[in-house]
């Protein structure tokens, strides 16, 4: 597990904000070690991927996902807004943004599709 995390961090450092021809691809990795110095500790990781593809002069398609991984399910503090607020259950590749963005002058219009269950 440690080797995987180290390799993933190295890949993120290499490819973060790498510009690909007409696309924009970003990886943002946030990690934190949480402890209350009494009950124990845990390690929480957040990975966000963003992709932007130009469809024309002022129109872009935007896609983003987030992934959360933590080492323990136990809460260290009875507060929802602890540490840096990465208090989600393990969540692999959840879609965060999917839509089309249209820029007109200093304004922008973002359209997306939502489906409710």
Secondary structure, DSSP 8 states (H G I E B T S, - for coil): -HHHHHHHHHHHHHHTTEEETTEEEEEEEEEEEEE-SSS-EEEEEEEEEEEEEE-SSSEEEEEEEEEEEES----SSS-SS-TTS-----EEEEEEEEEEEEEETTEEEEEE-----
